[in-house]
Amino acid sequence: MDVETVVLSPGAIPGSLPVRKPRFNSVAAGIAWALAAGFTSEAVFSWLRSRAMPVPGRLVDIGGRRLHLRIAGDGPGPTVVFEAGFGGSSVLWSLVQRDVSKFARTCSYDRAGYGFSDFGPFPRSGAQLAAELHLALAKAGLPPPYLLVAHSYGGLISRLFAWRHPRDVAGIVLVDALHGAIFHEAHLVMRRMVTAFGFTLGGLVLLGAIGVLRLVARTQGPEIILGLHKLPPQVRRELADSLPRDVIAALLEIIWWDATLDQAEIATLPPELPIVALAHDLTETFAAAGREATRYERLWQSIQSDALRLSRRATLLHARASGHHIALDNPEDVVNAVRFLMPR
């Protein structure tokens, strides 16, 4: 039997319309080139920023890597040390630090990877972060005692700091902070929030690597990404430039979330340690949690109230008309909480 050999021209099928050859290779190549260009430009910008942009504070070497500290004021009493929350750097304390520096020596800083600080070694758990802070304060020539002012996740770091160095800590101001109370309920309710936050950070890290995050932060303001109110111009500029690094540092910290909670759970505090817990009072603070918002708000307020069990000298205060970022919404309340614990 004769067999007819049919030779098909590229992209054509007998008896049908011509079929366009898939362009997956060229599309993939275009995406690869765009990603490579984004990664390269972001890396170059970060390199230039670290060398060309003036550092607002001091870079303190803590063993082959540097942490950025902003030191101000020269008042009597303990040095007031500010500890930021997830994704936050020292610049978010600028309004509070400006006023507290009028009556005390103050120090805010960027944890490893944030702001102007170098990235640090693994694990990025709370115990590691507390140890790095203690070393940085010593290297900067800031002797104890310290009055720790901690926001959100920073409350866990401050608790671990006070546990490791109880004689060095004169008091703690917990600014709408986590501090290690009611662990089991917190695990149940916060697990989904923390997981969702981790995925969000992962997406932001990718956007930061290709330059999109910086572009949006510079044109629309970092507030639209971080969910903050309008910031002072200098704060906005600095946050916009550091945001791609900040989200990486935050993601690394959230990976060790469970380890940090486990560490804080066994970190007992001196029973007479002066503590002020300053809680937000806007019920819509966690509206982004959707159906979980009410439950999450109830849990958060329980955490703030439970701070009274941390010490026999603990006090609970409520900020006025403030959401979670009290240091930006109503810095005066944070300043007053610091005054409350300063020696008279």
N, C-alpha and C positions, 0 to 999 in steps of 0.2 A: 504494500500500500504506500502510495506516495504521501509524503508528509510535506506540507507547505510550511516553509519557515517565514515567520513574520517578524520583521525588525521594527521595533517601536522607536519612534523618535523620542527624545527626552521630553517628558512632561505631557505625552499624548497617549490616549487610550482609544483603540479602534471603536468607531461608532459612538463616541462621546465627545463632550467638549474637552478642550485641552485642560489639563490639571496643572496648576502652578506648583512648582517644586517647593517643598517646605523650606522656610528660611530660618529654621531653628538654630543652625550654626551661626549665622550672621547675627541673629538676635542675641544669642548667648554671648557671642564675642563683644557685641555692643554693651551688654550689661557688665561683662567682665571689665571692659575698658573703663566704663563709668565708675564702677566700684574701685578699680585701681587708682583712677584719677582722684576720687574722693578720699580714699585712704591716704594717698600721697600728699594731697593738699592739706589734709587735717594734720598729718604728722609734721609737715613742714611748718604749719602755723603754730603748732604746739611747741616745736623746737625754737622758733623765732620768739614766741611769747616768753619762754623761760629764760631767754637771754637778752631780749631787747626791752621788754616791758619792765619798768621799775617795780621792784617788789615793795609793797607798802609797809611791810614789817621786817622781821629778821628771819633768816634761814639758819636754823640751829642743827648742827650735825649730831646725829644720835647713833653713829657707828656706820659710816659709809652711805647714809641717806639723810636727807634733811627734812625737817618739819618747819613750816612757816608760822611764826608767832607774831602777834601784834601786841605790844606792851605799851601801856599808857598810864599816866597818873603816878602819884607818889605820896599817897595818903598813908596814915598810920593804920595799924591793924593788919589782918590777914590779906594776902593777895587774892583777889577775886578772879577765878579761872572759869571761863565760859566753855561749855561743851555742847556742840551742835547735835542735831538729830540726823536721821537718815538723809543723805543727799545734801546736807547743809554744810557750809563752810563758815569761816570766821566773819566774813563780810555781813552775814545775817544778824550778827550781834552788834553791828556798828552803832545803831541808835542807842541801845542800852549801854554799851561800853563807853560811849561819849559822855553820858551823864554820870555813870558810876565812877569814872576816872576823875571826877571833880572832888571826890572824897576818899578814894582808895586807889591803891595800885591794882591794875587790871591786866589780864592776859587772855586774849582769845587766840585760837589757833586752828589751822587746817589739819585734820587727821590725814594720815598717809593717803596720797592719791587725790585729795581734794585741793582746790585752789592752787596755791603755789608750792605745795608739799610734794616730795617724791613719793612714789608708790612704795609700799612696805612688804615685808615677807609674809608668807602664809604661816599659820592660819590668821584670818582677819577677825578673830573672835574678840569679845569684849575684854577678856583678860589681857590679850595682846595689846589692844588699844590703850588700856589703862596703864600698862607697863611703859609704852612708848611716851605717853603724856608725862608720867613721872620723871622719866629720863630727860625729856626735853626741858622741863622746868628746871631741873638741876643744872643742865648744860647752859641754860640761859641765865643762870645766876639768880634765880627766883627761889629763895629758901621758903620752907613752910613757916607758919601754917597757911593753908589754902581754904578759901570759901568757894565751893564748887557750885556753879550755876549751870544746870543741865536741862536741855530741851528734849522731849520725846525719847527716842532711842538712847540719847546721851545719858538718861537717868540710870540705865543699866551699867554704863561705863563708869559713872561716878560712884555707884554703889560698889563696884569691884575695886575702884581706886581706894575708897575709904576702908574697905575690908583689908586690902593689902597694906595700907599705910594709915592706920587709925590715928596715930599720934600727929600726923601731918594735916589732918582735916579738921577745920574749926566749925564747919557746918555745911549743909547742902540746901540749895534752893532748887526744887524740882518744878520746872516750868512745863506744865501739862505733860508730864514725863512718865515713861515706863520705869518701874523700879524693882520689879520682881515679885510683886504680891499676886495673890490669887492665880497662881500659875496654871492650874488645870483648866479652869474656866477660860482663861485667856487663850490657852492652846486651842480649845474647841471653837471659840468664836473668831479668833484672829487668824487661824490657819489659812482660811480661804483668802482673807485680805492680804496676808503676807505673800501667799503664792501668786495672787493676781499682781501684786506690786512687783514681784520678782520678774514675771513675764513682761510687765510694762517696762521695767528697767532694761531688760534684754533688748526690747525693741528700740528703746532710746539709745542704747549703746551702739546698735547698728546704724541708726540715723546719725549719731555723733561721728562715727567712723568715716562716713561718706560726706560729712560737712553740712548735712541738712539741719541738724540740731542747732549748730552755731548760726546758720542763716536765719532760721525762724526766731531764735532768741534775740538776734541783733535787729531784725526788722519788726517783729511783733512784741518783743520783750520777753524775758525769761518767765515773767509772771504767768503767761498763757500756758507754759509747760509745767511749771511747779505749782500752779493753783494758788498763787499769792496775790495780795492786793498790790496796788501800784507802789513801786519802790523808788527811793531817791535815785537820781540819774547815775551817780558814781557806783552805787550798788548794782544797778541794772547792767551797766557796762561790764563790771568785773564778773558778775554771774554769767552773762552771755558768753564771755570768753572762756570761762572755766567749766561750763556745763558739760561739754563732752567728756572731760576727765572726771567730773563729779559723779556722773551716772555710772561710770565704770567702778569707781571706789565704792559707791553705794551697793552695786550688785555684788561685789566681792564680800561686803559685810553681811548682806542678807543671806548669802550662801551659808554663813556660819551662825545664822539666827538661832537655831536650836542649841548649838554649843554655848552661845552666849547666855541663853535662858538657863541652861543647866548650871553654868558657872555662877550666875547671880543668885540662883535658888539656895545655894549653900553659903553665900557671902553674908555673914551676919555683921551687923553694925553695932558700934558702941551704944549701950542703952541710953546714955545721956547726950548723944549727939544732937545738936540743934538742927532741926529740919523744918523747912517751909515747903508745902506743896501748893502750887499756884495752878488752879484749874480754869479751863475756858468756860464760858457761860452761854455760848451760842449753840442752840440745839441742832442747827443745820450744818454743823461742822463736818459731819460724816455723810452728807447727803449723797456723795458719790458712791456710797456702799449700797444704794438702792434699797431693796427690801430689808437688808441687814442693818440699815442706818440706825433705827431705833434701838435695836439690840446692841449694836456696837457702841452707841452713845451711852447706854446704860452701863455697859461693861467699863467704858473709859472713866466714867464718873466714879464707879466703884473702885477702880484702881487708884484714883486720886484720893478718895476717902480712906482707902486701906493704907495709905502712906502714914496715917496716924499710928499704925502698929509698928512702924519701923524704929521708933524711939519714944521714950517717955517725954521727950521735949519736941514733939512734932506738932505743927500747926497747919491747918487747912485754910487757904484763902481762895477767893474766886476773882478772876480778872473781869473787868467791866467791858461789855460789848466786844469780846474778843473770841476769835476762833482758835484753832490749834496753834497758830504762829503768834503767840502773845507778844513776843519781842518786837514784832513788826506792827501788830494791830494796836497794841497799847503798851509801849515800852515803859511808861511811867509806873505801871503796876509791878513790873519786874524790878525796876530800880527800888521801889518801896519795899519789896520783899527782901532785897539785899540789905537795905538799911535796917530792916527788922532784925537781921542776924548779926550785923556788925557790932563789935564790942562798944559799949557806951563809956 
